[in-house]
Amino acid sequence: QMELEALRSIYEGDLCFRELSPVSFQYRIGESGDPKAFLIEVSWPETYPQTAPVISMDAFFNNTISAAIKRSILEKLMVEVEANLGTAMTYTLFEYAKDNKDVFMENQPVNTVTSVSNSIAIVTPDVPASKKKEKKEQLSKTQKRKLADKTDNKGELPRGWNWVDVIK
């Protein structure tokens, strides 16, 4: 299949593209972590490209997108399909979706809270730990001495250091 070879070479190394089978492809429109990103799946029936490919947005990735928006995206893509019947159009469809991502998703409410907290959760675990470790090893002798003066050598502050003088 000429088109299959073309798609493989065009999207080689493109993390958004996935070949599910030699006749079925997924493309993620939007960066990973973009709350308005969505996945399009294009499958070729035997008579493709004389007949329309099957375009689906049933991927789990799209489960936050409202049904109405999925329907409107599919309708817009089908218009492109009609215009391109008889030609290899998978690339055209993916690129069309990329170019029109903002229009497609303009009515999709973005739940920023979840996307923000997700990305924080992914980022934090290894950052503070490594920073703290580095700092400890780089203390100079005087800094260490100062630390030891403040604490009782075990690294604990002396009992009562933060007591409030109530007796006054």
GUSE-986471 format. One record per residue: residue number from 0; chain; x, y, z of N, C-alpha, C in turn. Coordinates in steps of 0.05 Angstrom, whole numbers. Each point is the difference from the previous one (the first is absolute). Example, Ala and Ser with C-alpha at 12.3 -4.5 7.8 and 13.67 -1.06 7.14 Angstrom:
<pts>
{num: 0	cadena: A	n_east: 264	n_north: -114	n_up: 156	ca_east: -18	ca_north: 24	ca_up: 0	c_east: 18	c_north: 24	c_up: 0}
{num: 1	cadena: A	n_east: -7	n_north: 21	n_up: -14	ca_east: 16	ca_north: 24	ca_up: 1	c_east: -15	c_north: 22	c_up: 14}
</pts>
This chain:
<pts>
{num: 0	cadena: A	n_east: 17	n_north: -24	n_up: 0	ca_east: -17	ca_north: 24	ca_up: 0	c_east: 18	c_north: 25	c_up: 0}
{num: 1	cadena: A	n_east: -3	n_north: 15	n_up: -21	ca_east: 16	ca_north: 25	ca_up: -3	c_east: -5	c_north: 19	c_up: 24}
{num: 2	cadena: A	n_east: -25	n_north: 4	n_up: 6	ca_east: -7	ca_north: 19	ca_up: 21	c_east: 12	c_north: -8	c_up: 26}
{num: 3	cadena: A	n_east: 0	n_north: -26	n_up: 6	ca_east: 11	ca_north: -9	ca_up: 25	c_east: 29	c_north: 8	c_up: 2}
{num: 4	cadena: A	n_east: 15	n_north: -6	n_up: -21	ca_east: 29	ca_north: 7	ca_up: 0	c_east: 3	c_north: 31	c_up: 4}
{num: 5	cadena: A	n_east: -16	n_north: 15	n_up: -14	ca_east: 2	ca_north: 29	ca_up: 2	c_east: -5	c_north: 9	c_up: 28}
{num: 6	cadena: A	n_east: -21	n_north: -11	n_up: 13	ca_east: -7	ca_north: 8	ca_up: 27	c_east: 23	c_north: -7	c_up: 19}
{num: 7	cadena: A	n_east: 11	n_north: -24	n_up: -4	ca_east: 22	ca_north: -8	ca_up: 18	c_east: 24	c_north: 19	c_up: -3}
{num: 8	cadena: A	n_east: 6	n_north: 8	n_up: -25	ca_east: 24	ca_north: 18	ca_up: -2	c_east: -7	c_north: 28	c_up: 9}
{num: 9	cadena: A	n_east: -24	n_north: 10	n_up: -5	ca_east: -7	ca_north: 27	ca_up: 8	c_east: 1	c_north: 2	c_up: 31}
{num: 10	cadena: A	n_east: -12	n_north: -19	n_up: 13	ca_east: -4	ca_north: 2	ca_up: 29	c_east: 21	c_north: -15	c_up: 16}
{num: 11	cadena: A	n_east: 21	n_north: -8	n_up: -14	ca_east: 21	ca_north: -15	ca_up: 15	c_east: 11	c_north: 18	c_up: 22}
{num: 12	cadena: A	n_east: 1	n_north: -11	n_up: 24	ca_east: 10	ca_north: 16	ca_up: 23	c_east: -20	c_north: 20	c_up: 11}
{num: 13	cadena: A	n_east: -24	n_north: 1	n_up: -12	ca_east: -21	ca_north: 18	ca_up: 11	c_east: -15	c_north: -15	c_up: 21}
{num: 14	cadena: A	n_east: 3	n_north: 10	n_up: 25	ca_east: -12	ca_north: -15	ca_up: 23	c_east: -31	c_north: 1	c_up: 0}
{num: 15	cadena: A	n_east: -11	n_north: 19	n_up: -16	ca_east: -29	ca_north: 2	ca_up: -1	c_east: -12	c_north: -22	c_up: -17}
{num: 16	cadena: A	n_east: 16	n_north: -12	n_up: -17	ca_east: -10	ca_north: -20	ca_up: -20	c_east: 3	c_north: -28	c_up: 10}
{num: 17	cadena: A	n_east: -21	n_north: -16	n_up: -3	ca_east: 2	ca_north: -28	ca_up: 7	c_east: -13	c_north: -17	c_up: -22}
{num: 18	cadena: A	n_east: 15	n_north: -20	n_up: -9	ca_east: -11	ca_north: -19	ca_up: -19	c_east: -11	c_north: -23	c_up: 16}
{num: 19	cadena: A	n_east: -27	n_north: -3	n_up: 1	ca_east: -12	ca_north: -21	ca_up: 16	c_east: 1	c_north: -26	c_up: -16}
{num: 20	cadena: A	n_east: -2	n_north: 2	n_up: -26	ca_east: 2	ca_north: -23	ca_up: -19	c_east: 6	c_north: 13	c_up: -27}
{num: 21	cadena: A	n_east: 7	n_north: -17	n_up: -20	ca_east: 6	ca_north: 12	ca_up: -26	c_east: -23	c_north: 15	c_up: -12}
{num: 22	cadena: A	n_east: -24	n_north: -2	n_up: 11	ca_east: -23	ca_north: 14	ca_up: -11	c_east: -14	c_north: 18	c_up: 21}
{num: 23	cadena: A	n_east: 14	n_north: 5	n_up: 22	ca_east: -14	ca_north: 15	ca_up: 21	c_east: 21	c_north: 17	c_up: 15}
{num: 24	cadena: A	n_east: -6	n_north: 26	n_up: 2	ca_east: 20	ca_north: 19	ca_up: 11	c_east: -13	c_north: 19	c_up: 20}
{num: 25	cadena: A	n_east: 16	n_north: 7	n_up: 19	ca_east: -9	ca_north: 20	ca_up: 19	c_east: 18	c_north: 24	c_up: -2}
{num: 26	cadena: A	n_east: -12	n_north: 24	n_up: 4	ca_east: 17	ca_north: 24	ca_up: 1	c_east: -10	c_north: 17	c_up: 23}
{num: 27	cadena: A	n_east: 19	n_north: 8	n_up: 17	ca_east: -8	ca_north: 18	ca_up: 22	c_east: 4	c_north: 29	c_up: -9}
{num: 28	cadena: A	n_east: -22	n_north: 15	n_up: 0	ca_east: 1	ca_north: 28	ca_up: -7	c_east: 4	c_north: 16	c_up: 25}
{num: 29	cadena: A	n_east: 23	n_north: 13	n_up: 3	ca_east: 5	ca_north: 15	ca_up: 24	c_east: 22	c_north: -13	c_up: 16}
{num: 30	cadena: A	n_east: 14	n_north: 17	n_up: 16	ca_east: 22	ca_north: -11	ca_up: 16	c_east: -10	c_north: -18	c_up: 22}
{num: 31	cadena: A	n_east: 16	n_north: -18	n_up: 9	ca_east: -9	ca_north: -16	ca_up: 23	c_east: -2	c_north: 18	c_up: 24}
{num: 32	cadena: A	n_east: -21	n_north: -2	n_up: 15	ca_east: -4	ca_north: 18	ca_up: 22	c_east: -17	c_north: 24	c_up: -7}
{num: 33	cadena: A	n_east: -5	n_north: 4	n_up: -26	ca_east: -18	ca_north: 21	ca_up: -8	c_east: -29	c_north: -8	c_up: 5}
{num: 34	cadena: A	n_east: -15	n_north: 15	n_up: 16	ca_east: -27	ca_north: -9	ca_up: 7	c_east: -18	c_north: 0	c_up: -25}
{num: 35	cadena: A	n_east: 9	n_north: 12	n_up: -21	ca_east: -17	ca_north: 0	ca_up: -25	c_east: 11	c_north: -19	c_up: -21}
{num: 36	cadena: A	n_east: 18	n_north: -17	n_up: 8	ca_east: 11	ca_north: -20	ca_up: -19	c_east: -22	c_north: -21	c_up: -5}
{num: 37	cadena: A	n_east: 0	n_north: -12	n_up: -23	ca_east: -18	ca_north: -22	ca_up: -5	c_east: 12	c_north: -20	c_up: -20}
{num: 38	cadena: A	n_east: -11	n_north: -24	n_up: -1	ca_east: 11	ca_north: -21	ca_up: -17	c_east: -20	c_north: -6	c_up: -22}
{num: 39	cadena: A	n_east: 11	n_north: -2	n_up: -24	ca_east: -17	ca_north: -9	ca_up: -22	c_east: 10	c_north: -27	c_up: -9}
{num: 40	cadena: A	n_east: -19	n_north: -18	n_up: -6	ca_east: 8	ca_north: -26	ca_up: -10	c_east: -12	c_north: -2	c_up: -28}
{num: 41	cadena: A	n_east: 18	n_north: -8	n_up: -19	ca_east: -9	ca_north: -3	ca_up: -28	c_east: 5	c_north: -29	c_up: -8}
{num: 42	cadena: A	n_east: -21	n_north: -13	n_up: -9	ca_east: 4	ca_north: -28	ca_up: -9	c_east: -9	c_north: -2	c_up: -29}
{num: 43	cadena: A	n_east: 14	n_north: -17	n_up: -16	ca_east: -6	ca_north: -2	ca_up: -28	c_east: -17	c_north: -26	c_up: -5}
{num: 44	cadena: A	n_east: -24	n_north: 3	n_up: -11	ca_east: -14	ca_north: -24	ca_up: -9	c_east: 14	c_north: -10	c_up: -26}
{num: 45	cadena: A	n_east: -7	n_north: -24	n_up: -8	ca_east: 13	ca_north: -13	ca_up: -23	c_east: -2	c_north: 18	c_up: -25}
{num: 46	cadena: A	n_east: -22	n_north: 14	n_up: -3	ca_east: -5	ca_north: 15	ca_up: -24	c_east: 12	c_north: 29	c_up: 1}
{num: 47	cadena: A	n_east: 12	n_north: 7	n_up: 22	ca_east: 13	ca_north: 26	ca_up: 3	c_east: 22	c_north: 2	c_up: -21}
{num: 48	cadena: A	n_east: 6	n_north: 23	n_up: -12	ca_east: -12	ca_north: 27	ca_up: 5	c_east: -25	c_north: 6	c_up: -19}
{num: 49	cadena: A	n_east: -10	n_north: -20	n_up: -14	ca_east: -24	ca_north: 5	ca_up: -15	c_east: -23	c_north: 5	c_up: 19}
{num: 50	cadena: A	n_east: 1	n_north: -14	n_up: 23	ca_east: -21	ca_north: 6	ca_up: 20	c_east: 14	c_north: 14	c_up: 24}
{num: 51	cadena: A	n_east: -17	n_north: 12	n_up: 16	ca_east: 11	ca_north: 16	ca_up: 22	c_east: 13	c_north: -18	c_up: 21}
{num: 52	cadena: A	n_east: 22	n_north: 11	n_up: 12	ca_east: 11	ca_north: -15	ca_up: 23	c_east: -19	c_north: 3	c_up: 24}
{num: 53	cadena: A	n_east: 4	n_north: -17	n_up: 19	ca_east: -16	ca_north: 1	ca_up: 24	c_east: 15	c_north: 18	c_up: 20}
{num: 54	cadena: A	n_east: -13	n_north: 22	n_up: 8	ca_east: 14	ca_north: 18	ca_up: 19	c_east: -14	c_north: -3	c_up: 27}
{num: 55	cadena: A	n_east: 16	n_north: -4	n_up: 20	ca_east: -12	ca_north: -4	ca_up: 26	c_east: 14	c_north: 18	c_up: 21}
{num: 56	cadena: A	n_east: -16	n_north: 7	n_up: 20	ca_east: 12	ca_north: 15	ca_up: 23	c_east: -7	c_north: -15	c_up: 26}
{num: 57	cadena: A	n_east: -2	n_north: -27	n_up: -3	ca_east: -8	ca_north: -16	ca_up: 24	c_east: 23	c_north: -6	c_up: 18}
{num: 58	cadena: A	n_east: 24	n_north: 9	n_up: -7	ca_east: 23	ca_north: -7	ca_up: 17	c_east: -5	c_north: 10	c_up: 29}
{num: 59	cadena: A	n_east: 10	n_north: -15	n_up: 19	ca_east: -3	ca_north: 7	ca_up: 28	c_east: 11	c_north: 28	c_up: 5}
{num: 60	cadena: A	n_east: 21	n_north: 7	n_up: -15	ca_east: 13	ca_north: 26	ca_up: 2	c_east: -21	c_north: 23	c_up: -2}
{num: 61	cadena: A	n_east: -21	n_north: -5	n_up: -15	ca_east: -20	ca_north: 21	ca_up: -5	c_east: -22	c_north: 0	c_up: 20}
{num: 62	cadena: A	n_east: 2	n_north: -15	n_up: 22	ca_east: -23	ca_north: -3	ca_up: 17	c_east: -8	c_north: 25	c_up: 14}
{num: 63	cadena: A	n_east: 16	n_north: 21	n_up: 0	ca_east: -8	ca_north: 25	ca_up: 13	c_east: -14	c_north: 19	c_up: -20}
{num: 64	cadena: A	n_east: 0	n_north: -8	n_up: -25	ca_east: -11	ca_north: 18	ca_up: -20	c_east: -30	c_north: -6	c_up: -3}
{num: 65	cadena: A	n_east: -16	n_north: 21	n_up: -1	ca_east: -29	ca_north: -4	ca_up: -1	c_east: -8	c_north: -13	c_up: -26}
{num: 66	cadena: A	n_east: -22	n_north: -16	n_up: 1	ca_east: -9	ca_north: -14	ca_up: -24	c_east: -7	c_north: 19	c_up: -22}
{num: 67	cadena: A	n_east: -11	n_north: 23	n_up: 7	ca_east: -7	ca_north: 20	ca_up: -21	c_east: 25	c_north: 9	c_up: -15}
{num: 68	cadena: A	n_east: 21	n_north: 5	n_up: 15	ca_east: 25	ca_north: 9	ca_up: -14	c_east: 12	c_north: -22	c_up: -17}
{num: 69	cadena: A	n_east: 0	n_north: -24	n_up: 10	ca_east: 10	ca_north: -23	ca_up: -16	c_east: -16	c_north: -1	c_up: -26}
{num: 70	cadena: A	n_east: -27	n_north: 2	n_up: 2	ca_east: -17	ca_north: -2	ca_up: -23	c_east: 7	c_north: 23	c_up: -20}
{num: 71	cadena: A	n_east: 4	n_north: 24	n_up: 11	ca_east: 5	ca_north: 22	ca_up: -19	c_east: 28	c_north: -3	c_up: -13}
{num: 72	cadena: A	n_east: 19	n_north: -10	n_up: 14	ca_east: 27	ca_north: -5	ca_up: -12	c_east: -3	c_north: -21	c_up: -22}
{num: 73	cadena: A	n_east: -14	n_north: -22	n_up: 6	ca_east: -3	ca_north: -21	ca_up: -20	c_east: -15	c_north: 11	c_up: -25}
{num: 74	cadena: A	n_east: -20	n_north: 17	n_up: 5	ca_east: -15	ca_north: 11	ca_up: -23	c_east: 18	c_north: 16	c_up: -17}
{num: 75	cadena: A	n_east: 17	n_north: 17	n_up: 12	ca_east: 18	ca_north: 17	ca_up: -15	c_east: 20	c_north: -18	c_up: -16}
{num: 76	cadena: A	n_east: 10	n_north: -21	n_up: 13	ca_east: 19	ca_north: -18	ca_up: -13	c_east: -14	c_north: -14	c_up: -24}
{num: 77	cadena: A	n_east: -25	n_north: -7	n_up: 4	ca_east: -14	ca_north: -14	ca_up: -22	c_east: -3	c_north: 18	c_up: -25}
{num: 78	cadena: A	n_east: -2	n_north: 26	n_up: 5	ca_east: -1	ca_north: 19	ca_up: -23	c_east: 26	c_north: -2	c_up: -15}
{num: 79	cadena: A	n_east: 22	n_north: -1	n_up: 14	ca_east: 26	ca_north: -3	ca_up: -13	c_east: 2	c_north: -26	c_up: -15}
{num: 80	cadena: A	n_east: -11	n_north: -21	n_up: 13	ca_east: 1	ca_north: -27	ca_up: -13	c_east: -15	c_north: 2	c_up: -27}
{num: 81	cadena: A	n_east: -24	n_north: 11	n_up: 1	ca_east: -16	ca_north: 2	ca_up: -25	c_east: 17	c_north: 14	c_up: -22}
{num: 82	cadena: A	n_east: 14	n_north: 21	n_up: 8	ca_east: 15	ca_north: 16	ca_up: -19	c_east: 24	c_north: -15	c_up: -11}
{num: 83	cadena: A	n_east: 9	n_north: -20	n_up: 15	ca_east: 24	ca_north: -14	ca_up: -8	c_east: -4	c_north: -29	c_up: -9}
{num: 84	cadena: A	n_east: -25	n_north: -8	n_up: -3	ca_east: -6	ca_north: -28	ca_up: -7	c_east: 16	c_north: -8	c_up: -25}
{num: 85	cadena: A	n_east: 11	n_north: -24	n_up: 0	ca_east: 15	ca_north: -10	ca_up: -23	c_east: 29	c_north: 6	c_up: 3}
{num: 86	cadena: A	n_east: 8	n_north: 16	n_up: 19	ca_east: 29	ca_north: 5	ca_up: 4	c_east: 8	c_north: -9	c_up: 28}
{num: 87	cadena: A	n_east: 26	n_north: -4	n_up: 3	ca_east: 11	ca_north: -7	ca_up: 26	c_east: -4	c_north: 24	c_up: 18}
{num: 88	cadena: A	n_east: -15	n_north: -2	n_up: 22	ca_east: -7	ca_north: 24	ca_up: 15	c_east: 6	c_north: -1	c_up: 29}
{num: 89	cadena: A	n_east: 12	n_north: -21	n_up: 10	ca_east: 5	ca_north: -2	ca_up: 29	c_east: 17	c_north: 24	c_up: 9}
{num: 90	cadena: A	n_east: 21	n_north: 5	n_up: -14	ca_east: 18	ca_north: 22	ca_up: 8	c_east: -16	c_north: 27	c_up: -1}
{num: 91	cadena: A	n_east: -15	n_north: 3	n_up: -21	ca_east: -16	ca_north: 24	ca_up: -4	c_east: -19	c_north: 4	c_up: 24}
{num: 92	cadena: A	n_east: -12	n_north: -22	n_up: 9	ca_east: -19	ca_north: 2	ca_up: 22	c_east: 14	c_north: 8	c_up: 26}
{num: 93	cadena: A	n_east: 23	n_north: -13	n_up: 6	ca_east: 15	ca_north: 6	ca_up: 24	c_east: 9	c_north: 29	c_up: 0}
{num: 94	cadena: A	n_east: 10	n_north: 9	n_up: -23	ca_east: 10	ca_north: 27	ca_up: -2	c_east: -23	c_north: 20	c_up: 3}
{num: 95	cadena: A	n_east: -23	n_north: -7	n_up: -13	ca_east: -23	ca_north: 17	ca_up: 2	c_east: -9	c_north: 3	c_up: 29}
{num: 96	cadena: A	n_east: 1	n_north: -22	n_up: 15	ca_east: -8	ca_north: 1	ca_up: 28	c_east: 20	c_north: 17	c_up: 16}
{num: 97	cadena: A	n_east: 26	n_north: -3	n_up: -7	ca_east: 20	ca_north: 16	ca_up: 14	c_east: -5	c_north: 30	c_up: -4}
{num: 98	cadena: A	n_east: -4	n_north: 7	n_up: -26	ca_east: -4	ca_north: 28	ca_up: -7	c_east: -24	c_north: 12	c_up: 13}
{num: 99	cadena: A	n_east: -20	n_north: -17	n_up: 5	ca_east: -26	ca_north: 11	ca_up: 10	c_east: -5	c_north: -8	c_up: 29}
{num: 100	cadena: A	n_east: 20	n_north: -8	n_up: 14	ca_east: -3	ca_north: -9	ca_up: 27	c_east: -16	c_north: 20	c_up: 17}
{num: 101	cadena: A	n_east: 8	n_north: 26	n_up: -2	ca_east: -12	ca_north: 20	ca_up: 17	c_east: -30	c_north: 4	c_up: -7}
{num: 102	cadena: A	n_east: -6	n_north: -1	n_up: -25	ca_east: -28	ca_north: 2	ca_up: -9	c_east: -15	c_north: -24	c_up: 10}
{num: 103	cadena: A	n_east: 11	n_north: -23	n_up: -3	ca_east: -13	ca_north: -25	ca_up: 8	c_east: -7	c_north: 1	c_up: 30}
{num: 104	cadena: A	n_east: 19	n_north: 10	n_up: 16	ca_east: -3	ca_north: -2	ca_up: 29	c_east: -9	c_north: 26	c_up: 13}
{num: 105	cadena: A	n_east: -9	n_north: 20	n_up: -16	ca_east: -5	ca_north: 25	ca_up: 13	c_east: -22	c_north: -1	c_up: 20}
{num: 106	cadena: A	n_east: -19	n_north: -19	n_up: -3	ca_east: -22	ca_north: -2	ca_up: 20	c_east: 5	c_north: -21	c_up: 21}
{num: 107	cadena: A	n_east: 24	n_north: -12	n_up: -1	ca_east: 6	ca_north: -20	ca_up: 21	c_east: 8	c_north: 14	c_up: 25}
{num: 108	cadena: A	n_east: -16	n_north: -4	n_up: 22	ca_east: 8	ca_north: 13	ca_up: 25	c_east: 26	c_north: -13	c_up: 10}
{num: 109	cadena: A	n_east: 18	n_north: 17	n_up: 9	ca_east: 25	ca_north: -11	ca_up: 9	c_east: 0	c_north: -1	c_up: 30}
{num: 110	cadena: A	n_east: 4	n_north: -24	n_up: 11	ca_east: 1	ca_north: -3	ca_up: 28	c_east: 29	c_north: 4	c_up: 9}
{num: 111	cadena: A	n_east: 8	n_north: 25	n_up: 3	ca_east: 28	ca_north: 5	ca_up: 5	c_east: 10	c_north: -13	c_up: 25}
{num: 112	cadena: A	n_east: -17	n_north: -1	n_up: 21	ca_east: 9	ca_north: -10	ca_up: 25	c_east: 13	c_north: -27	c_up: -3}
{num: 113	cadena: A	n_east: -14	n_north: -19	n_up: -13	ca_east: 11	ca_north: -27	ca_up: -1	c_east: 26	c_north: 0	c_up: -16}
{num: 114	cadena: A	n_east: 0	n_north: 14	n_up: -23	ca_east: 24	ca_north: -1	ca_up: -16	c_east: 24	c_north: 12	c_up: 15}
{num: 115	cadena: A	n_east: -5	n_north: 21	n_up: 15	ca_east: 23	ca_north: 12	ca_up: 15	c_east: 10	c_north: -19	c_up: 21}
{num: 116	cadena: A	n_east: -19	n_north: -11	n_up: 16	ca_east: 10	ca_north: -17	ca_up: 22	c_east: 13	c_north: -25	c_up: -11}
{num: 117	cadena: A	n_east: -10	n_north: -10	n_up: -22	ca_east: 13	ca_north: -24	ca_up: -12	c_east: 29	c_north: 6	c_up: -7}
{num: 118	cadena: A	n_east: 5	n_north: 23	n_up: -13	ca_east: 27	ca_north: 5	ca_up: -9	c_east: 18	c_north: 5	c_up: 24}
{num: 119	cadena: A	n_east: -11	n_north: 13	n_up: 21	ca_east: 17	ca_north: 4	ca_up: 24	c_east: 7	c_north: -27	c_up: 12}
{num: 120	cadena: A	n_east: -19	n_north: -18	n_up: 1	ca_east: 6	ca_north: -26	ca_up: 12	c_east: 22	c_north: -14	c_up: -16}
{num: 121	cadena: A	n_east: 0	n_north: 3	n_up: -26	ca_east: 20	ca_north: -14	ca_up: -16	c_east: 27	c_north: 13	c_up: 5}
{num: 122	cadena: A	n_east: 1	n_north: 26	n_up: 3	ca_east: 25	ca_north: 14	ca_up: 1	c_east: 14	c_north: -2	c_up: 27}
{num: 123	cadena: A	n_east: -16	n_north: 2	n_up: 22	ca_east: 14	ca_north: 4	ca_up: 26	c_east: 17	c_north: -23	c_up: 10}
{num: 124	cadena: A	n_east: -8	n_north: -25	n_up: -1	ca_east: 15	ca_north: -20	ca_up: 17	c_east: 30	c_north: 2	c_up: -1}
{num: 125	cadena: A	n_east: 12	n_north: 2	n_up: -24	ca_east: 29	ca_north: -1	ca_up: 1	c_east: 14	c_north: 27	c_up: 3}
{num: 126	cadena: A	n_east: -15	n_north: 22	n_up: -2	ca_east: 14	ca_north: 25	ca_up: 0	c_east: 10	c_north: 8	c_up: 28}
{num: 127	cadena: A	n_east: -18	n_north: 3	n_up: 20	ca_east: 11	ca_north: 10	ca_up: 26	c_east: 20	c_north: -19	c_up: 12}
{num: 128	cadena: A	n_east: -4	n_north: -26	n_up: -2	ca_east: 18	ca_north: -19	ca_up: 13	c_east: 28	c_north: 4	c_up: -10}
{num: 129	cadena: A	n_east: 4	n_north: 2	n_up: -26	ca_east: 27	ca_north: 2	ca_up: -11	c_east: 12	c_north: 27	c_up: 8}
{num: 130	cadena: A	n_east: -16	n_north: 21	n_up: 1	ca_east: 11	ca_north: 26	ca_up: 7	c_east: 10	c_north: 0	c_up: 28}
{num: 131	cadena: A	n_east: -16	n_north: -12	n_up: 18	ca_east: 8	ca_north: 0	ca_up: 28	c_east: 26	c_north: -15	c_up: 3}
{num: 132	cadena: A	n_east: 2	n_north: -23	n_up: -12	ca_east: 25	ca_north: -17	ca_up: 2	c_east: 24	c_north: 17	c_up: -8}
{num: 133	cadena: A	n_east: -2	n_north: 12	n_up: -24	ca_east: 23	ca_north: 16	ca_up: -9	c_east: 8	c_north: 20	c_up: 20}
{num: 134	cadena: A	n_east: -19	n_north: 15	n_up: 11	ca_east: 7	ca_north: 21	ca_up: 19	c_east: 15	c_north: -10	c_up: 23}
{num: 135	cadena: A	n_east: -9	n_north: -23	n_up: 11	ca_east: 13	ca_north: -10	ca_up: 24	c_east: 29	c_north: -6	c_up: -4}
{num: 136	cadena: A	n_east: 7	n_north: -12	n_up: -23	ca_east: 28	ca_north: -8	ca_up: -5	c_east: 17	c_north: 25	c_up: -4}
{num: 137	cadena: A	n_east: -12	n_north: 22	n_up: -7	ca_east: 16	ca_north: 23	ca_up: -7	c_east: 4	c_north: 20	c_up: 23}
{num: 138	cadena: A	n_east: -8	n_north: -7	n_up: 25	ca_east: 4	ca_north: 18	ca_up: 22	c_east: 29	c_north: 3	c_up: 6}
{num: 139	cadena: A	n_east: 8	n_north: 25	n_up: 5	ca_east: 28	ca_north: 5	ca_up: 7	c_east: 4	c_north: -7	c_up: 30}
{num: 140	cadena: A	n_east: 25	n_north: -1	n_up: 9	ca_east: 5	ca_north: -7	ca_up: 28	c_east: -13	c_north: 20	c_up: 19}
{num: 141	cadena: A	n_east: 2	n_north: 26	n_up: -8	ca_east: -12	ca_north: 20	ca_up: 19	c_east: -30	c_north: -3	c_up: 1}
{num: 142	cadena: A	n_east: -12	n_north: -6	n_up: -24	ca_east: -30	ca_north: -4	ca_up: 0	c_east: -7	c_north: -24	c_up: 18}
{num: 143	cadena: A	n_east: 17	n_north: -21	n_up: -2	ca_east: -6	ca_north: -24	ca_up: 16	c_east: 3	c_north: 7	c_up: 30}
{num: 144	cadena: A	n_east: 20	n_north: 16	n_up: 6	ca_east: 4	ca_north: 7	ca_up: 28	c_east: -24	c_north: 16	c_up: 10}
{num: 145	cadena: A	n_east: -8	n_north: 20	n_up: -16	ca_east: -24	ca_north: 16	ca_up: 8	c_east: -24	c_north: -18	c_up: 5}
{num: 146	cadena: A	n_east: -3	n_north: -20	n_up: -18	ca_east: -23	ca_north: -18	ca_up: 3	c_east: 3	c_north: -15	c_up: 26}
{num: 147	cadena: A	n_east: 25	n_north: -9	n_up: 6	ca_east: 4	ca_north: -16	ca_up: 25	c_east: -5	c_north: 18	c_up: 24}
{num: 148	cadena: A	n_east: 7	n_north: 26	n_up: -1	ca_east: -5	ca_north: 17	ca_up: 22	c_east: -30	c_north: 3	c_up: 6}
{num: 149	cadena: A	n_east: -15	n_north: 2	n_up: -22	ca_east: -29	ca_north: 4	ca_up: 3	c_east: -13	c_north: -25	c_up: 11}
{num: 150	cadena: A	n_east: 11	n_north: -23	n_up: -7	ca_east: -13	ca_north: -25	ca_up: 7	c_east: 18	c_north: -16	c_up: 19}
{num: 151	cadena: A	n_east: -10	n_north: -23	n_up: 9	ca_east: 17	ca_north: -16	ca_up: 19	c_east: 14	c_north: -22	c_up: -14}
{num: 152	cadena: A	n_east: 14	n_north: 6	n_up: -23	ca_east: 16	ca_north: -19	ca_up: -15	c_east: -16	c_north: -22	c_up: -13}
{num: 153	cadena: A	n_east: -23	n_north: -8	n_up: 11	ca_east: -16	ca_north: -20	ca_up: -13	c_east: -17	c_north: 14	c_up: -22}
{num: 154	cadena: A	n_east: 4	n_north: 26	n_up: -2	ca_east: -16	ca_north: 14	ca_up: -20	c_east: -27	c_north: 8	c_up: 11}
{num: 155	cadena: A	n_east: -5	n_north: -4	n_up: 26	ca_east: -25	ca_north: 8	ca_up: 11	c_east: 4	c_north: 26	c_up: 16}
{num: 156	cadena: A	n_east: -20	n_north: 18	n_up: -2	ca_east: 2	ca_north: 25	ca_up: 15	c_east: -3	c_north: -7	c_up: 29}
{num: 157	cadena: A	n_east: 13	n_north: 16	n_up: 18	ca_east: -2	ca_north: -6	ca_up: 29	c_east: -29	c_north: 2	c_up: 9}
{num: 158	cadena: A	n_east: -7	n_north: -16	n_up: 19	ca_east: -27	ca_north: 0	ca_up: 11	c_east: -7	c_north: 28	c_up: 9}
{num: 159	cadena: A	n_east: -23	n_north: 9	n_up: -9	ca_east: -10	ca_north: 25	ca_up: 10	c_east: 9	c_north: 24	c_up: -17}
{num: 160	cadena: A	n_east: 14	n_north: -5	n_up: -22	ca_east: 10	ca_north: 23	ca_up: -16	c_east: -23	c_north: 18	c_up: -10}
{num: 161	cadena: A	n_east: -24	n_north: -13	n_up: -4	ca_east: -21	ca_north: 16	ca_up: -12	c_east: -22	c_north: 5	c_up: 21}
{num: 162	cadena: A	n_east: 6	n_north: -4	n_up: 25	ca_east: -20	ca_north: 6	ca_up: 21	c_east: -5	c_north: 29	c_up: 2}
{num: 163	cadena: A	n_east: -24	n_north: 7	n_up: 6	ca_east: -7	ca_north: 28	ca_up: 4	c_east: 2	c_north: 6	c_up: 30}
{num: 164	cadena: A	n_east: 12	n_north: 22	n_up: 6	ca_east: 3	ca_north: 7	ca_up: 28	c_east: -27	c_north: 10	c_up: 11}
{num: 165	cadena: A	n_east: -13	n_north: -18	n_up: 15	ca_east: -27	ca_north: 7	ca_up: 9	c_east: 1	c_north: 14	c_up: 27}
{num: 166	cadena: A	n_east: 21	n_north: -5	n_up: 14	ca_east: 1	ca_north: 8	ca_up: 28	c_east: -4	c_north: 30	c_up: 4}
{num: 167	cadena: A	n_east: 13	n_north: 16	n_up: -18	ca_east: -4	ca_north: 29	ca_up: 3	c_east: -29	c_north: 6	c_up: 5}
</pts>
